Amino acid sequence: MANLKTRLLIILGCVIASVVMLYPRTVIERVKRDGVFVYDTVKRVPLKKGLDLQGGMHLTLEVDDSRQAVADKSEALDRSLRVIRQRIDEFGVAEPVVQKVGDDRIIVELPGVDDPERAQSVVSEAAFLQFLITDETQALERIIPRLDEAARAAGFGAATGAAGGDTAARVGVTSLFGADSTKPDSSADSTAADSAATAAVNSRGLFSSNIAQGGLVKGQYVVAAEAVTQIQNALLQPSVLAVIPPGKSLKWGAEEQEGTGGQKFRELYMLDSKPIITGESLTDARPTTDPVDGNVVTFTLNSEGGRRFRNETAKNLKKSMAIVLDDKVVTAPTIQSPIGRNGQISLGGASLQEAQDLALVLRAGALPVPLKITEVRNIGASLGQDSIDRGVLALFIAMGLVVVIMIGYYRFAGMLAVAALMLYVLYTLAVLAGFNAVITLPGLAGFVLSVGIAVDANVLIFERIREEIDGGKSTRLAIDEGFKHALSAIVDSSVTTILSGAVLYQYGSGPVRGFAVTLIAGVVASLFTALFVSRTFFMLWLQQTRGAKALSI
Amino acid sequence: MIRIFHHTTFDFLRHWRTAAIITAAFIALGIGSFAVTGAPNYSIEFTGGTLMQLDFKTPPDVAAIRSTVESAGVTGAEITQYGEATSYTVRAQDEASVEEQAGGAEGVAGKIKTALTLRFGADEVTVVRTEAVGPKVGAELRRGAWLALLLTSIISLIYLAIRFDWRFGTAAVLSLVHDVLLTIAFIKLFDIEVSLTVVAAILTVLGYSANDTIIIFDRVRENLKKHRNVSLYDTVNRSINETLGRSIMTHATTLAATLALLFFAGPVLRPFSIVMAFGVVVAVFSSMYVASSLLIYIERRYPRDTDDKNKRREAPAVTAGKAAQAAKARTAAPAR
C-alpha cells in the first residue's frame, strides 16, 4: 500500500526532524567561568528556559516624572534604552532582553544574574555626573534664620521636629567638632559651629538646631541622622526652597556616616549650582586602585571638556569641588592644581566592584531621564532548577498514569495511543524548540496538562470505533467510520483551546505567555498525532493482520 | 474489551432540579462572599506589593522573622511557611507598602533584605525569589486579566454560534458563563490566590468545558437525525449516555495529569492545579446537567417552526432540514 508507505515516511521524517531540532547543540553563549562572563561554546538541548526556570531578574522601568515633567516620554525612553543596553552589554549577562513595551516602559530581562541589587542599580541608576564648586560665602549661615522661619510657616516647627533631634544634634555636633579639632584648619570653623549651636539654643528652629558646619570643607555641613528626614521633607517645600539664594543649591552627601564617637550624621553641602562640567563630556571611565585613596574611578574628558575643566579648576584653586552623582555628593576634594582631561573620583573606601560599576555606568552615559522601577521579579537559580526538577517529575508521573489508564482500558489500541502520545511529546518539544519558544513554569504545567488532554482525541476515536463495531461493522470499516465521525468533535475542541490560548498570549505577561505557547503547540501536535499518526498505526495493523483479526480496543 | 458505563441508560436529566439548586446555591454563596469580604485574594502581580521567598539553613523562629521585617519599617506583612520548614514567604501587600512602591518598586524588598541579613546573617538566610510590583502595573494587569476572561468568553460565544444553531449555541454559552461563575465562586470561597497563572487555569477550564459540551451536543445533533420519533429529552439523555465512556476516559486522564501537578510540581503551581482539578469536575457537571438542561428548556420554550426550518434548509453547514423537522415534531410532543 503506497499510501501507507508515504504516511510512515512522513511520520519518520517528522521524528527525524524533531530529533535534529532537539539534539544538544553547540552554541556560543555568554557563560560564567570563575565568576567572570566569557563567550564560550556550550552543548545543550536548544529549549529556551524562562527566567522563572533558569533564575534571573526581570525589571520594568518607567519614566519617573515625579520631580520634573518629561515632554516626550517615548523618545526619552528610546534614548534610555540605548544607554541601558550598553550598560548591560558591559555588565555581562548571557542573552539579556532589553526592550521597549508600548510607549511608556522598558523591560529588562537578565537571566542568571546572581547579584540582583547590583544589576538593578546598574540598570536604573541615572548616573548623572556633575562637578560643582562648594560655596565659600557662608551662604547657608546667612539664610538659616529665614530657613527656620519658612520651615516653621510650613509646619516644620522646632518644637515638633527638633525636640528629640535638638539634643541629639547638639551632642552630635560637639563630638563631631571634637573629632575635627585635630585637623589644622578647624579652629575657625568650630567658632562658626559654636555660634550655630548657640543660635540653635536661642531660636530652636528646625535648621538652626540641626545643622552644623562640617569643618573640613567650606560649604560642607553635617546633620544628625535623626533630623535628616525632617529636613529633607522641609527642603521639598517651595516656600523653604525659595529662601536659598539664586545660583546656590543644597545637596546631600551620598551616605550616612559615623563619627568617632559613634554618632550618625549625614553631610549637607551648599554648592554653586552651575556645574563646571558634567558627565556628558566624559569619554572614558576606568576603575583603579590608588595607594592612598583606595578604589577610585579615573575618567577622561573629551578635548573641549578637558579645556573647560582646566580653566575652571585653575580659576578655583584651593577651593573644594563637589563631585555630584545623581544629586548626591560622592566626594568633595580640594583643587590642588589645575586638572586637564584626566581626573579621578575617590570613593572613600568603596569596594572594587562598586568602582567597576560606577565606571561602567559613567562610560555608558547618563540616562536622559530619571527612571523608576515599577516591577522587579527575581528568581534564584536554585529555585528555578528545583521547579524544573519538580515539573519534570510531575510530567513523568502524569505520563505514567495516562499510559496505565489507556493501555488498561483500550489494550492494544491503547498501546497505539500511547505510541502516538510519545510522538506527541516529541513533536511538541520540537515545535517549541523550532519556534524558539520560551519554556516557563506555567508553560511546563500546561505541557503536563496537555498530556492528559491530548489523548482525548484518541479516546473519541476509539469510542467511536467501538460503537461502529457494536453496530456490526467490519473492523476495517469501523476504523474508517470511527476516524471520520470523531473528526468534527476533535477539530472543535482544538479550535476552542487554540482560541483561549491566543487570548492568553495576547494579554498575559512572560510566564503566562509560555503557558499559552505550550498549549497551542500541544494542540497542533495533538491534532497531527491523533488524526494522522494513530490512523497510520491502525492502517499498519490492518495491513499486517489483513483485517482478519478482531481489534483489541 | 473492558467497558465502564457501556450501554448505560441513566436518566441524567431527571436530577436537573437538584443540580440547578446545588450550583445556584454555590454560585450565590461565592458571589455573596464578594459582597461581604470584598475582592478575592489577589496575588502581588495584581495588587502591587512585595513578595519574598526566603530559604533558611535551619528552621527559623517565625516571630523573629516578623520582628525583623517590622524593624525594617514594613508593618502589616504576612509571613507564612512555604512548603518546607526552612522556607518562608514574606508578603507585604498592605496599603502602606503598596503606596511606598509607587515611587520605585524595589524599595520595600531592599529594606527587608538588609534587615534580614543583619539579623540572621548572609549565610543563614537567602532570598530565593523576589516579586515587587508597583500599584500601577498591578492595576493594569488586573484589568488585562478580566479583559482576557471577557474576550475568551465572547470568542467562544461567536465560535459556538457559528458552529451550532442559536438554540444549541445559547445553551452552550450560558453553560460557559455558569462555568466561569462557578470557578470564580470556588476560588473566592476557598480563598485561592488569584495570580495570572490562575487566570490561565480559568481560561483553560473554559476551553475544556466548552469541548465537553460540544461533544455532547454534537451527539445530540446526530441522534436527532438518526432517531426521529424519540423525544428531545430522551435523545439528550441517550447522547449523554453514549458519550459517557469518552467523558470518563478523558476526564480520568486529564485529572491524572492535574493531580500529578498538584502533588508533585511544588507549591508555586498548587493554586493552578487546584483550580484545574475543580475545573474538570465543573466540566463534567456543566456539560451533563447545565448545558443539556438549558438546551431542553430553550427547545421547549422556542420550538422550531416552519420558517426556521426553511431558513435552516438554505443555510449550509448547519443541521439538515429534515432533522430540524424531526426535532420540531418531537418538541411538539409532550416530553415525557
Interface residues (C-beta under 8 A of the other chain):
Chain A: T60 E62 D64 S66 P116 E117 Q120 K372 I373 T374 E375 V376 R377 N378 I379 G380 S382 L383 D386 S387 R390 G391 L393 A394 L395 I397 A398 L401 V402 I405 M406 G408 Y409 R411 L441 P442 L444 A445 G446 V448 L449 S450 V451 G452 I453 V455 D456 V459 L460 E463 R466 E467 S488 A489 D492 S493 V495 T496 T497 L499 S500 G501 V503 L504 Q506 Y507 G508 S509 P511 V512 F515 A516 L519 S552 I553
Chain B: M1 I2 R3 I4 E45 Q53 G103 G104 A105 E106 A109 G110 K113 T126 V127 V128 R129 T130 E131 A132 V133 G134 K136 V137 L141 G144 A145 L147 A148 L151 T152 I155 S156 Y159 R163 L196 T197 V199 A200 L203 T204 L206 G207 Y208 A210 N211 I214 I215 D218 E242 T243 G245 R246 M249 T250 A252 T253 T254 L255 A256 A257 T258 L259 A260 L261 F263 F264 A265 G266 V268 L269 F272 S273 M276
